């Protein structure tokens, strides 16, 4: 891109109102989410920040050259739960590479079960995510949110952050799991051939680390979500439900209440 300094300054001046609006929305949303976390309690609601981490590629320390062209990947869905001053970290590992509505729906089922087990008096989950339309901010997920109480017997709201909101706790969860697997795989020649191997390795490592530190539970609770389970829910539940969809305009929504 080439041009004069005057042209650059003119472009900045033209884009400045949009930038200021984005910054204002970003800060207000950040403050709102921070207030939600502060208000959450074990008897009211839980704040669940959710996100897909970048897929992890399984590599081998001593693989042949051809192995570069046939590497398997692992899907990671990260969850950070806040209840007052308490925090719970989760990661859902899957052999499904499709980051779509069906995956999110199955992940919500795992999250609700986890909340009911560990925070049994909570009455609601407030999901917090970015506005990615492919798997979060779309009319199919909004319809599923309307059915959340019927499907999982728990109320739910959904809050969306502004685009480019920066790093969150989910990024840290994904980084811990992936960096640990990469470091140990390359240094100790441990073979991880598929997503379930990655899940078993990560779960074992989290338990060993917790035991060594004298903790009763691992820092990150891990779950495995089978691709066939996602497909089953898509066929048996979501396909029929999504035939009801008519609305196409969710791009400017911030918070959804049901």
Secondary structure in CASP SS format (residue, H / E / C, confidence):
PFRMAT SS
TARGET T0000
AUTHOR 0000-0000-0000
METHOD secondary structure of the structure
MODEL  1
X C 1.00
X C 1.00
X C 1.00
X C 1.00
X H 1.00
X H 1.00
X H 1.00
X H 1.00
X H 1.00
X H 1.00
X H 1.00
X H 1.00
X H 1.00
X H 1.00
X H 1.00
X H 1.00
X H 1.00
X H 1.00
X H 1.00
X H 1.00
X H 1.00
X H 1.00
X H 1.00
X H 1.00
X H 1.00
X H 1.00
X H 1.00
X H 1.00
X H 1.00
X H 1.00
X H 1.00
X H 1.00
X H 1.00
X H 1.00
X H 1.00
X H 1.00
X H 1.00
X H 1.00
X H 1.00
X C 1.00
X C 1.00
X C 1.00
X C 1.00
X C 1.00
X E 1.00
X E 1.00
X E 1.00
X E 1.00
X E 1.00
X E 1.00
X E 1.00
X E 1.00
X E 1.00
X E 1.00
X E 1.00
X E 1.00
X E 1.00
X C 1.00
X C 1.00
X C 1.00
X C 1.00
X C 1.00
X C 1.00
X C 1.00
X H 1.00
X H 1.00
X H 1.00
X H 1.00
X H 1.00
X C 1.00
X C 1.00
X C 1.00
X E 1.00
X E 1.00
X E 1.00
X E 1.00
X E 1.00
X E 1.00
X E 1.00
X E 1.00
X E 1.00
X E 1.00
X E 1.00
X C 1.00
X C 1.00
X E 1.00
X E 1.00
X E 1.00
X E 1.00
X E 1.00
X E 1.00
X E 1.00
X E 1.00
X E 1.00
X C 1.00
X C 1.00
X C 1.00
X C 1.00
X C 1.00
X C 1.00
X H 1.00
X H 1.00
X H 1.00
X H 1.00
X H 1.00
X H 1.00
X H 1.00
X H 1.00
X H 1.00
X H 1.00
X H 1.00
X H 1.00
X H 1.00
X H 1.00
X H 1.00
X H 1.00
X H 1.00
X H 1.00
X C 1.00
X C 1.00
X C 1.00
X C 1.00
X C 1.00
X E 1.00
X E 1.00
X E 1.00
X E 1.00
X E 1.00
X E 1.00
X C 1.00
X C 1.00
X C 1.00
X C 1.00
X C 1.00
X C 1.00
X C 1.00
X C 1.00
X C 1.00
X H 1.00
X H 1.00
X H 1.00
X H 1.00
X H 1.00
X H 1.00
X H 1.00
X H 1.00
X C 1.00
X H 1.00
X H 1.00
X H 1.00
X H 1.00
X H 1.00
X C 1.00
X C 1.00
X E 1.00
X E 1.00
X E 1.00
X E 1.00
X E 1.00
X E 1.00
X C 1.00
X C 1.00
X C 1.00
X C 1.00
X C 1.00
X C 1.00
X C 1.00
X C 1.00
X H 1.00
X H 1.00
X H 1.00
X H 1.00
X H 1.00
X H 1.00
X H 1.00
X H 1.00
X H 1.00
X H 1.00
X H 1.00
X H 1.00
X H 1.00
X H 1.00
X H 1.00
X H 1.00
X H 1.00
X H 1.00
X H 1.00
X H 1.00
X C 1.00
X C 1.00
X C 1.00
X C 1.00
X C 1.00
X C 1.00
X H 1.00
X H 1.00
X H 1.00
X H 1.00
X H 1.00
X H 1.00
X H 1.00
X H 1.00
X H 1.00
X H 1.00
X H 1.00
X H 1.00
X H 1.00
X H 1.00
X H 1.00
X H 1.00
X H 1.00
X H 1.00
X C 1.00
X C 1.00
X C 1.00
X C 1.00
X C 1.00
X C 1.00
X C 1.00
X E 1.00
X E 1.00
X E 1.00
X E 1.00
X E 1.00
X E 1.00
X C 1.00
X H 1.00
X H 1.00
X H 1.00
X H 1.00
X H 1.00
X H 1.00
X H 1.00
X H 1.00
X H 1.00
X H 1.00
X H 1.00
X H 1.00
X H 1.00
X H 1.00
X H 1.00
X H 1.00
X C 1.00
X C 1.00
X C 1.00
X C 1.00
X C 1.00
X C 1.00
X C 1.00
X C 1.00
X C 1.00
X C 1.00
X C 1.00
X C 1.00
X E 1.00
X E 1.00
X E 1.00
X C 1.00
END
